[in-house]
Structures are given as C-alpha cells and as structure tokens.
Amino acid sequence: MYKLIIHGGKPLHGSVKAAGSKNSSLPILFASILADAPITLNNTPQLSDISTTLRLLMSMGADFILESNSSLFVDSSKLNNLVADYNLVKTMRASILALGPMLTKYGKAKVSLPGGCAIGTRPVNLHLKALKELGASIKVENGYIYAKSDGLVGANIHFDQITVTATENIIMAATLAKDTTTISNAAQEPEISDLCHCLNKMGAKISGINTSNIIVKGVSKLNGVEYSVCSDRIEAATYLVAAAITGGSITVKNTNPKVIHSVLEKLIEIGADIKTGNQSIILNMKDKRPKAVSIKTGAYPNFPTDMQAQFTALSTIADGYSSITENIFENRFMHVPELIRMGANLTLENNTVVCKGVKSLTGAHLMATDLRASASLVLAGLAAKGTTIIDRAYHLDRGYETIEEKLKLLGADIERVQD
Ligand code: EPU
C-alpha cells in the first residue's frame, strides 16, 4: 500500500502526453481470444488493469511478451482453460469481456460473475440477455456464469439501456457467429469504434461504426493483427482539469480534441481559454477563478461519467452554485464526503451534487475509493492550501499511467510514499 502526499497551491504549467486508452486496450486484449494468431498492440498504457487482463489471459493459456513499455505481443489463439476465475474478475469488472470471445470461438465459457462495485451495482444482465438472443444457453451458479452454444447465430439485438462493455461483448461474439447480427441502441463511445476498427483489421466485417446501429456479418475466422490503440480521452481531460483547478496553463499532447468535445465545452464555460490542434489541446486558466457550471452525465457523445468526479472537484472552488447530475451510475459519489472534509460546500440530493463554491480548499488526510474518485481527490489536493495525504492511492494505477511523475513534470509538488 502506498499513499500520495501533495503540497497544494501550485499552478500547473508545461506539457504532458496522454497515454493509450485503458478502455480501448482492455476489450482489444480480450479480442485477442478471437484471433487464430498472435496480435501486437501498440500504444498500450502501463496500468494495473492491463496487468490484470494479461494475468487473466495467461490463466486461460495465453502467452504474452512485453515488446517495449507500450507494445504488447499477445498470443491468446489457443486457450486451454476456458475459465475467468473469481480471484481476478473481482479486481476488474471488465473481465466480463472474456465471455463473448470465449463463447463464440470455443462454444463454452465459465466466467465469474463480477461482484459489487464502489460506484454502483453494475449488473451484467444485458450482456447475458443479448448472448442468449445469439443462441447461447446460460446459467448462473455458485457465483459463475456458465455459457455454452453449438455455434452462435446472428440476431437483431436491441439494448434497452445503452451499455459500453455489453455492446463490446456482443460485437465480439457476433464476429464469429453464423449470419448477420444487428445491434440497435448500441453505445457509441470512441473506444467501441477503436475495437471495431481493430476487429475489422483482423478480418471481421463490422459496419455502422460510430453510430448506435452496428451491423456485424459473421466470418469463419479472425487473423492476428498489429494495431495501435487510440489515446486515453479521460486521462487527457483529467490533466486539463488539473490545470484549470490550479489556475495553470498546459498543453496535452497525443489526444484527439473531437472525442472530448463535451468536456471542452464545459471547460470553456468555466472560463478556460482552449485551443485545439489535430492531436493536442492547450488550456489556459491563468489568474482566473472557475465559474460555476451545470453538468449532466450521459452516454457518448454526452458528458462522460468518467469525468464527473473531476468536475465536482473543480466546482468546489468555482464562483457560484454548480449542479452536477450523475445519470449513469447510481452511487458514483464516494469523492463527495472526502471533498467536504477539505472544506467544500457540497450537498447530495438524489443523483445531483449541488455545490456552493468556496474560495479555496484546505489540505486533509483522505481515502481513495474508486479510480475517478481518487483522481478528483488528487485534483482537489493540487488546488488546496497546505498538505493533502491520499491513502489507498493504488486505485489511481488502474487508470492513470505514472500519474505523480506526469504531474511533477507540470510543476506539482506530489510524491508517492509507502505506508
Ligand atoms: N448496466 C446494466 N446491465 C448491464 C450492463 C450495464 O444495468 O448488463 C447499467 C450499468 O449498471 C450502468 C449503465 O448500464 O448503470 C451503463 O453501464 P455500462 O455497461 O456502459 O458500463 P461499463 O461497460 O461497465 C464502461 C467503462 C467505465 C465507464 C462506463 C460508462 C470500461 C472497461 N469501463 O463500463 O469506465 O464509466 O462504461 O461510460 O470500458 C472507468 O474507466 O473509470 C470506468 C468505470
């Protein structure tokens, strides 16, 4: 266990490079199960969720070689243990993405049912319903999902609720199914498009990419591939908020401004000067106090739930009343009581945080809970007067590559120490 110690109050300056996307890398690593040959994945971030995925794939019989810090050679083409064990699944819910690929390629899969989560109940009923519609027989027993089929068959799938990983699971399952699958009310997150582009490069026949209606024509096999994942839009946006909350000015490189349009709109509303290039974003918030905003999270292209906690931190020192409504996960507010301990004036009313901005926060000893809540505490600590200590900071390593190193390069006074 380690903690982060932050001496706040220093505006961030300079430039930072966004890493490859966590939420693109994870489904694509699971897509390697579908291929008949190894895949090489470039631009992958160094994160604990990536290590967990590799450990899970290895436990099923896959091999991998770390070719460089960000390049992975993964051979999941011949699995010999079609089980995703509870001990790994419990640490990363995205493990459910093993289900669709294993089932469609091998005709059976046993995947631990992910348990509870700090941000909501997060059931997987929509994954299972859609797989049944493709012809799978599924039972849940002793905490495990047992799925089998004599060959999935394409169907018209409609998701009653927009869901990112269920859309990904069904796309992957449909690639090797007989006939054509259509998916309506599909999630449209850029990470789903990235997965589809990679699968098409492997030989899949997916159209309707970037829309809510995806069509997958089944093929008999998928090949190996070399692919570079897109950059992490949530990491990039988190650094922009770090600059905004400290009254700094930074450039984020290796990032596509178009995929965080909804976040940039809100940063402009709080008073930031934003300039975008093809693969870069400059934010300037020098000598300015943020203005209050109203935010409602939603499925892409709406404001991402993965940026809600960071904007809640930003709103704590904004001029006026902000209102932040979380529409995706019912319990994604673990950061709120911690921010209140730093002097924030926040009230939680159902799924909305109402915030009366204060002039400044004060450092405190805090507890990190989930990934994005932890990021919001780091941002608050960077802006606060005095010292902030964040326990259980390992949550950050799931989604932010070397966060304290990147922040130090931007001028933050932050260090990681062992308990
Ligand atoms: N839902 C169901 N049943 C299902 C699936 C989802 O009721 O079978 C509900 C969820 O409980 C939630 C809503 O549908 O209320 C949307 O959840 P979704 O399935 O879209 O979330 P996810 O696929 O589990 C991914 C990301 C999350 C991100 C959400 C929303 C990955 C690996 N995870 O989760 O990322 O917050 O989409 O955009 O892609 C993070 O990176 O910090 C993170 C949590």
Residues whose N, C-alpha, C, O or C-beta is under 5 A from the ligand:
A	BS01	EPU	N23 A94 R122 P123 V124 N125 L126 H127 I162 T163 V164 T165 A166 T305 D306 I328 F329 L371
